[in-house]
Amino acid sequence: MRLLLIRHGQTPANVAGALDTAVPGLPLTALGEAQAAAVPAALADERVDGIYVSRLVRTQLTAAPLARARDLRVEVRDGFEEVSAGAYEMSSEPEAVEAYVGSLAAWMAGDLDHAVPGGEDGHAFRARYDAAVAAVVDAHRPDATAVVFSHGAAIRAYAALATRLSPEESHELWLANTGLAVLVGDPASGWRLDRWHAEPLGGSALLDRAAQDVTGESTDDLDAETD
């Protein structure tokens, strides 16, 4: 199966650097809406057999233009949510960002026991994302292509864990709003990372370089910023 994991469009929290991970979350900015509107044309050459989103409103708003263009129903799936910020929800303080990034970095290095205070550890994250992916796979033929609109840290962590990237490769990953990761395979035989498109699908003109995007930047970049 072909699994297209697309990060949602920009939100006010992405601009401010706040850890907005709880349901329902913030809506899109004007730029986020433009990023979402550019997705259908960017995926014009892709087959799309199903469209899935998390329970957070920003993924649903980002998926809407593609759903209209393909005349498909958007399906909400529990499990595709962002990595929980736990006790640091909606914080933009350096210590909160460092703790959050530290958890992602630990998971990518193989330490799934690590967790943000009040949040989930790597085992819980992997289990709930695996379950959501398995449900999507079960709903389609093996040669299908499904699009999942999810979240920056969640996509980076899942892609790294599911495809067994090295810690060095994982820490370099960054993903702008409406960036794309393509996984090919299935839960039984495993996944490989077929494509990583870090910039917005609509092109670099839709990239906000001034935003404090803590859930989309590489863990290497964020470690340097919080030193």
ZIGITA-V728322 format. One record per residue. N is the residue number from 1. RES is the residue in one letter. PHI is phi as a letter, one per 40 degrees, with the letter a starting at -180 (999 if undefined). PSI is psi in whole degrees, -180 to 180 (999 if undefined). D_CENTER is the distance of its C-alpha to the mean C-alpha in Angstrom with 1 decimal. Layout:
<<N	RES	PHI	PSI	D_CENTER> <N	RES	PHI	PSI	D_CENTER>>
//
This chain:
<<1	M	999	155	18.7> <2	R	b	122	16.2> <3	L	b	116	12.6> <4	L	b	109	10.5> <5	L	c	113	6.8> <6	I	b	130	6.3> <7	R	c	147	4.5> <8	H	c	166	7.3> <9	G	c	169	10.5> <10	Q	c	143	12.0> <11	T	b	167	13.5> <12	P	d	-32	16.6> <13	A	c	-35	14.8> <14	N	c	-32	12.8> <15	V	c	-43	16.4> <16	A	c	-14	18.1> <17	G	g	25	15.9> <18	A	c	147	15.9> <19	L	c	81	13.7> <20	D	c	97	13.1> <21	T	b	-10	11.4> <22	A	c	160	14.2> <23	V	c	135	15.0> <24	P	c	-13	15.7> <25	G	g	174	14.3> <26	L	c	157	15.4> <27	P	c	-172	15.7> <28	L	c	151	15.1> <29	T	c	176	17.4> <30	A	c	-39	19.7> <31	L	c	-40	17.7> <32	G	d	-39	14.6> <33	E	c	-39	16.9> <34	A	c	-39	18.1> <35	Q	c	-44	14.8> <36	A	c	-41	14.3> <37	A	c	-25	17.9> <38	A	c	-13	17.5> <39	V	c	-46	15.1> <40	P	d	-45	18.0> <41	A	c	-38	20.2> <42	A	c	-28	17.7> <43	L	b	19	17.3> <44	A	d	-32	21.0> <45	D	c	1	21.8> <46	E	c	137	19.2> <47	R	c	139	20.4> <48	V	b	112	18.4> <49	D	c	-16	19.7> <50	G	a	151	17.3> <51	I	b	126	14.5> <52	Y	b	150	12.4> <53	V	b	165	10.5> <54	S	c	-178	9.9> <55	R	c	-4	12.9> <56	L	c	138	11.8> <57	V	c	-30	13.8> <58	R	c	-32	11.5> <59	T	c	-36	9.5> <60	Q	c	-40	13.1> <61	L	c	-36	14.6> <62	T	c	-34	12.3> <63	A	c	-23	13.1> <64	A	d	-45	16.8> <65	P	c	-39	18.1> <66	L	c	-41	17.0> <67	A	c	-42	18.4> <68	R	c	-43	21.6> <69	A	c	-34	22.0> <70	R	b	-2	21.8> <71	D	f	49	23.6> <72	L	b	153	21.2> <73	R	c	139	20.3> <74	V	c	128	16.9> <75	E	b	125	16.5> <76	V	c	128	14.8> <77	R	b	121	13.9> <78	D	c	132	14.0> <79	G	h	-20	11.7> <80	F	c	13	8.2> <81	E	c	168	8.3> <82	E	c	156	7.0> <83	V	d	128	9.1> <84	S	c	136	12.4> <85	A	c	-6	14.4> <86	G	f	-125	17.5> <87	A	c	-14	20.6> <88	Y	b	16	18.9> <89	E	d	129	17.2> <90	M	g	10	17.6> <91	S	c	148	19.3> <92	S	b	12	19.1> <93	E	c	144	21.9> <94	P	d	-40	21.7> <95	E	c	-32	22.4> <96	A	c	-46	19.5> <97	V	c	-41	17.0> <98	E	c	-41	18.9> <99	A	c	-42	18.6> <100	Y	c	-50	14.9> <101	V	c	-37	14.4> <102	G	c	-36	17.2> <103	S	c	-46	15.6> <104	L	c	-45	12.6> <105	A	c	-39	15.4> <106	A	c	-45	17.6> <107	W	d	-45	15.4> <108	M	c	-22	14.9> <109	A	c	1	18.7> <110	G	h	-2	19.3> <111	D	c	86	20.1> <112	L	c	-6	18.3> <113	D	c	-17	20.9> <114	H	c	146	19.6> <115	A	a	148	18.2> <116	V	c	141	17.9> <117	P	d	124	21.1> <118	G	g	-1	20.7> <119	G	b	-168	17.2> <120	E	c	153	16.2> <121	D	c	178	17.0> <122	G	c	-33	15.3> <123	H	c	-45	17.4> <124	A	c	-42	16.4> <125	F	c	-49	12.6> <126	R	c	-41	13.2> <127	A	c	-45	15.7> <128	R	c	-33	13.9> <129	Y	c	-41	10.9> <130	D	d	-44	13.7> <131	A	c	-41	15.7> <132	A	c	-43	13.3> <133	V	c	-44	13.0> <134	A	c	-38	16.7> <135	A	c	-38	17.5> <136	V	c	-46	16.0> <137	V	c	-44	17.9> <138	D	c	-23	21.0> <139	A	c	-2	21.0> <140	H	b	164	21.4> <141	R	c	159	23.8> <142	P	c	-26	23.0> <143	D	c	13	23.0> <144	A	c	163	20.5> <145	T	b	122	17.4> <146	A	b	141	14.7> <147	V	b	128	11.9> <148	V	b	121	8.9> <149	F	c	116	7.2> <150	S	b	-142	4.3> <151	H	b	156	2.7> <152	G	d	-57	3.5> <153	A	c	-39	5.6> <154	A	c	-45	4.6> <155	I	c	-43	3.4> <156	R	c	-45	6.3> <157	A	c	-45	8.3> <158	Y	c	-44	8.4> <159	A	d	-42	9.2> <160	A	c	-44	11.7> <161	L	c	-44	13.2> <162	A	c	-30	13.5> <163	T	b	4	15.0> <164	R	f	46	17.0> <165	L	c	152	16.3> <166	S	c	157	18.8> <167	P	d	-37	18.1> <168	E	c	-45	19.2> <169	E	c	-41	16.8> <170	S	c	-44	13.8> <171	H	c	-21	14.9> <172	E	c	-13	15.1> <173	L	c	133	11.6> <174	W	b	159	10.3> <175	L	a	107	7.9> <176	A	c	169	9.4> <177	N	d	131	8.8> <178	T	g	23	8.9> <179	G	c	166	8.5> <180	L	b	138	8.5> <181	A	b	131	8.6> <182	V	b	119	11.6> <183	L	b	138	12.8> <184	V	b	134	16.4> <185	G	i	-144	18.5> <186	D	a	167	18.6> <187	P	c	-32	18.5> <188	A	c	-47	22.2> <189	S	c	-13	22.5> <190	G	h	171	19.2> <191	W	b	148	16.4> <192	R	b	148	16.6> <193	L	c	107	14.3> <194	D	c	-31	16.0> <195	R	a	141	14.3> <196	W	b	114	12.0> <197	H	b	98	12.2> <198	A	c	-34	11.1> <199	E	c	165	12.9> <200	P	d	144	12.5> <201	L	c	-26	13.6> <202	G	c	-2	16.7> <203	G	h	167	17.8> <204	S	c	-18	18.3> <205	A	c	-20	20.4> <206	L	c	11	17.3> <207	L	c	124	16.0> <208	D	c	99	17.1> <209	R	c	-14	18.4> <210	A	c	-12	19.9> <211	A	c	147	17.0> <212	Q	c	71	16.4> <213	D	c	81	12.6> <214	V	c	-23	12.4> <215	T	c	-3	8.7> <216	G	b	-22	8.2> <217	E	c	158	11.5> <218	S	c	153	12.6> <219	T	c	-27	14.3> <220	D	c	-46	17.5> <221	D	c	-44	17.4> <222	L	c	-34	16.8> <223	D	c	-41	19.4> <224	A	c	-39	21.8> <225	E	c	-30	21.3> <226	T	c	1	22.1> <227	D	c	999	25.0>>
//
